[in-house]
């Protein structure tokens, strides 16, 4: 199941909860152990906040609350603070409240804000991810921990699950940047593998080809560098930068 479909199902589930919860008696009339949300918050408003968490982070109630997935809410221990995710959620609520109510209004002293003013929400940063890391950072960590093959596999796995959801940037740029970082870090083989992955999904990526050429140049692999630059030139014959790189390469060979 893709992340886009899963998000739709979560949205539908919470809509049903919102409509039918009072009749089923799953959500209590009064709430205990509220430390950031107002103590007199209504059932509807609380459900709206929880729905924002679920959609923003791509999670279910059991991510923060003590309970068993699929069981009635009446069996959940909502007041429990045992899960660290719940304590983190409180911290994030306080941070978002500070940004929206205290920090962002001060932007008017610098430049006029749009009307109505934009507000920071969970989804603003999380984009449907519990841990909102950038795709390049996720792949870089996998390469560092398990090797480049694991990094490439992780990219394919995430692309299969999240493509089209907006959770990650699956464009060519993050892969090109990661390839450059790996090359600068003394890992040219890993860099070339990542850049080849970029070309697999974006075969007309000129910046990927130029980055590949630079890695080969750093290893004095003139023929391979020339091939990559010639492929880039075929895609953009009027590109003066590529022409100059080829001229420098030919002059040094």
C-alpha positions in Angstrom: 0.0 0.0 0.0 1.4 3.4 -1.0 1.7 6.2 1.5 -0.8 8.3 -0.5 -3.4 5.6 -0.2 -2.6 5.0 3.5 -3.1 8.7 4.2 -6.5 8.6 2.5 -7.5 5.7 4.6 -6.3 7.3 7.8 -8.3 10.4 6.9 -11.4 8.4 6.3 -10.9 6.5 9.5 -10.7 9.7 11.6 -13.7 11.1 9.8 -15.7 8.1 10.9 -14.4 8.4 14.4 -15.4 12.0 14.5 -18.9 11.3 13.3 -19.7 8.1 15.3 -17.6 8.3 18.4 -20.3 9.8 20.7 -22.7 7.1 19.9 -20.1 4.3 20.5 -18.9 6.0 23.6 -15.3 5.5 22.7 -14.1 9.0 23.4 -14.8 10.2 26.9 -16.8 13.3 27.8 -14.0 14.7 29.9 -10.3 14.4 29.5 -7.5 14.0 32.1 -3.8 14.7 32.2 -4.0 17.5 29.6 -0.9 19.6 30.1 -0.7 21.6 26.9 -4.1 21.4 25.4 -6.9 23.3 27.3 -8.5 21.3 30.1 -12.0 22.3 28.8 -11.2 21.3 25.2 -14.3 19.8 23.4 -14.4 16.3 22.1 -14.6 17.7 18.5 -11.6 20.0 18.9 -9.5 17.3 20.6 -10.3 14.8 17.8 -9.3 17.5 15.2 -5.9 17.9 17.0 -5.4 14.2 17.1 -6.4 13.9 13.4 -3.8 16.5 12.6 -1.1 14.5 14.4 -2.1 11.3 12.5 -2.1 12.9 9.1 0.9 15.1 9.7 3.1 12.3 10.9 1.5 9.4 9.0 0.9 7.5 12.3 -2.0 6.0 14.3 -3.2 6.6 17.8 -1.0 3.9 19.3 2.1 5.9 18.2 1.6 8.1 21.3 -1.0 6.3 23.3 -1.1 3.1 25.3 -3.5 0.8 23.5 -3.8 -2.0 21.0 -4.4 -1.3 17.3 -7.9 -2.3 16.3 -9.3 -2.3 19.9 -12.0 0.2 21.0 -10.7 3.6 22.3 -12.5 2.8 25.6 -9.7 0.2 26.3 -6.9 2.7 25.7 -4.9 4.3 28.5 -5.0 7.8 27.1 -3.8 9.6 30.3 -0.6 7.5 30.4 2.6 9.3 29.8 4.7 6.2 29.5 5.5 6.6 25.8 8.2 9.1 24.9 6.4 9.9 21.7 3.6 11.5 23.8 6.0 13.6 25.7 7.7 14.7 22.5 4.3 15.6 21.1 3.7 17.9 24.1 7.0 19.6 23.4 6.2 20.1 19.8 2.8 21.5 20.6 4.4 24.1 22.8 7.0 24.9 20.1 4.3 25.3 17.4 2.2 27.5 19.8 5.2 29.7 20.4 5.9 30.1 16.7 2.4 30.9 15.8 1.4 33.1 18.7 4.7 34.8 19.6 7.4 34.5 17.0 5.7 34.7 13.6 3.5 37.8 14.4 6.8 39.6 14.8 7.5 39.1 11.1 5.2 42.1 10.4 8.1 44.2 11.8 10.3 43.0 8.9 7.7 42.7 6.1 4.0 42.3 5.8 2.7 38.8 6.2 0.3 37.2 3.7 -3.4 37.5 4.6 -4.6 35.3 6.1 -1.3 34.6 7.9 0.3 31.2 7.4 0.5 29.0 10.5 3.0 26.3 11.4 1.3 22.9 11.7 2.5 19.4 12.2 2.4 18.6 8.5 4.4 21.8 7.7 7.6 20.0 8.7 6.6 16.3 9.0 5.0 15.9 5.6 3.5 12.6 6.7 6.6 11.3 8.4 7.1 10.5 12.0 10.8 11.5 11.7 11.0 14.2 9.0 14.5 13.7 7.6 15.4 14.7 4.1 15.8 11.8 1.6 19.5 12.6 1.1 20.2 12.3 4.9 18.3 9.0 5.1 20.3 7.5 2.2 23.5 8.9 3.5 22.9 7.3 6.9 22.1 3.9 5.2 25.3 4.1 3.2 27.4 5.0 6.2 25.9 2.2 8.3 25.5 -0.6 5.8 27.2 0.3 2.6 26.2 1.8 -0.7 24.0 -1.1 -1.8 21.9 -0.7 1.3 21.6 3.0 0.6 20.4 2.4 -2.9 17.9 -0.3 -1.7 16.6 2.2 0.9 16.0 4.8 -1.8 14.1 2.4 -3.9 12.1 1.2 -0.9 11.1 4.8 0.1 10.3 5.7 -3.5 8.0 2.8 -3.8 6.2 3.7 -0.6 6.1 7.5 -0.6 6.4 8.6 -4.3 3.7 11.2 -5.0 2.9 11.9 -1.3 5.2 14.9 -0.9 6.9 13.3 2.1 10.3 13.2 0.3 11.9 15.0 -2.6 12.5 12.2 -5.2 13.8 14.6 -7.7 17.4 14.3 -9.1 18.8 17.1 -7.0 19.1 15.3 -3.6 20.9 12.4 -5.3 23.3 14.7 -7.1 24.1 16.5 -3.9 24.6 13.3 -2.0 26.9 12.0 -4.8 29.0 15.2 -4.5 29.2 14.8 -0.7 30.3 11.2 -1.0 32.9 12.2 -3.6 34.2 15.0 -1.4 34.3 12.6 1.5 36.7 10.2 -0.3 34.1 7.7 -1.5 34.1 7.9 -5.3 32.7 4.5 -5.9 29.7 5.2 -3.7 29.3 8.6 -5.3 29.2 7.0 -8.8 26.7 4.4 -7.6 24.4 7.2 -6.3 24.8 9.3 -9.4 24.0 6.3 -11.6 20.9 5.8 -9.6 19.9 9.4 -10.4 20.5 8.7 -14.1 18.3 5.6 -13.8 15.3 7.7 -12.8 16.3 10.8 -14.7 18.2 9.7 -17.8 18.2 13.3 -19.2 19.8 14.7 -16.0 22.7 16.9 -17.2 23.8 17.7 -13.7 24.1 14.0 -12.9 26.3 13.5 -15.9 28.5 16.4 -15.1 28.8 15.2 -11.5 29.8 11.8 -12.8 32.4 13.3 -15.1 33.9 15.3 -12.1 34.3 12.1 -10.1 36.1 10.4 -13.0 38.3 13.4 -13.5 39.3 13.2 -9.9 40.4 9.7 -10.5 42.2 10.5 -13.8 39.7 8.4 -15.7 39.7 10.6 -18.8 37.8 8.3 -21.1 34.9 7.8 -18.6 34.8 11.5 -17.9 34.7 12.3 -21.6 31.9 9.9 -22.2 29.7 11.4 -19.5 30.4 15.0 -20.7 29.6 14.0 -24.3 26.3 12.5 -23.2 25.5 15.8 -21.4 26.5 17.8 -24.5 24.2 15.7 -26.6 21.3 16.7 -24.3 22.3 20.4 -24.4 24.5 21.2 -27.4 24.5 24.9 -26.6 25.7 24.6 -23.0 29.0 26.6 -22.8 29.9 25.1 -19.4 29.9 21.6 -20.7 31.9 22.7 -23.8 34.5 24.3 -21.6 34.8 21.2 -19.5 35.4 19.1 -22.5 38.0 21.5 -23.9 39.8 21.4 -20.6 39.6 17.6 -20.5 41.0 17.4 -24.1 43.7 19.9 -23.3 44.9 17.9 -20.4 44.8 14.5 -22.0 
